[in-house]
């Protein structure tokens, strides 16, 4: 007899496990199916391991600048990359154990294997049963849930003419398995993954080139921020080729040659490795979507604002649906889907007000509109304050960057904040809360902020919207 559940979740990444835990806490009888490691992309192959590497890169940068703090040393540093990798693996392992304990504590039945949804048949009269193919020779298991949550995530995309071998031509998965730093790397794609890897590898001593098809890096941020990152990267020694389309990569004698077209010019870039960072594709294959009548296309599974698919009782969240591919978005979507299953009153997510962070040096973060153009021409008021005028930034010797605040000219509501500078990805939470609570820049600016702190830059930029900054 198939075992019955209130909810079966397919995929144990942040989208899947957040929903499973929330549902179990609400008293539902829940099963979670994962084919690989619990924690998914973010924990095992994305956010967490790359940020662990970035911390090592930051340590190098701080060591190189130590004389600025009045400390002289003749000591040299050596990057013991295996140790850097081991540290990353320990952090990932600890977090994975944490998720595993939460699953146990909340009495979620955990199944290791490939999960797929089934259509109707004599054995499964209702669409939405789940089949699990365990690894090895064990028999398939069928579960019959009231509801299914699909959170199968995404995988790195590649270009049709470029043979990824995860040895010389790597994706963001393969690069995390390297045991030795390459001397040089050509990164195809100047999006978020491309610039984060460029930044961390550069500080670890790798010669980095970025090749980007568009005329600027990080296309989702403002023109100003893109240009600023390019300028800072070039100052550091990272080579950037914009408006350049990669045509082919060949591997010869263990080295790579990228051939690309920049206008009517052809360029060639020789390097030890290539990283493909040209986006991610949703994992929609082999999970039974056609059989279960779930609509999808190459962009992912189609859902309504409550994450219900075209099949009654099947929900989908995270990178497998065509919304922002961010870990915190997957978790938020998953919680809302569970609220819907629990028949609670659900307010749909406002995607434009979700904070975004880019963990480069300098760090970048934004929420809402980023430059008063994107459909807000003439409708936005703007304020700005630079980190170089802030006491805490001076103390930290971190003076690059600024906070920009945008408000609606008519309603005075805060509609966007863009930050380039130290701890941008932490600082963005305050303006995100401001937007969520419909605050005005005046309210943000009249909130007393601790002194000295980096957060004063947000306060000053907010005050600058009404020309009220005392320090400008
Ligand atoms: P992306 O879509 O952000 O960037 C890919 C870039 O590759 C684009 O700028 C595109 O123009 C370029 N490109 C495509 N084909 C090319 C070609 N032939 N030659 C040169 N350039 C080419 O994708 P990504 O950087 O791979 O990131 C994937 C997803 O993961 C994104 O949605 C991103 O938001 C998410 N992510 C987020 C974070 C974070 O929030 N810090 C970190 C990593 C990944």
Boltz pocket constraint, residues with backbone or C-beta under 6 A from the ligand:
constraints:
  - pocket:
      binder: B
      contacts: [[A, 159], [A, 188], [A, 189], [A, 190], [A, 191], [A, 192], [A, 193], [A, 194], [A, 196], [A, 211], [A, 212], [A, 213], [A, 214], [A, 216], [A, 218], [A, 219], [A, 244], [A, 245], [A, 246], [A, 247], [A, 276], [A, 277], [A, 278], [A, 279], [A, 280], [A, 324], [A, 325], [A, 326], [A, 356], [A, 357], [A, 358], [A, 359]]
      max_distance: 6.0
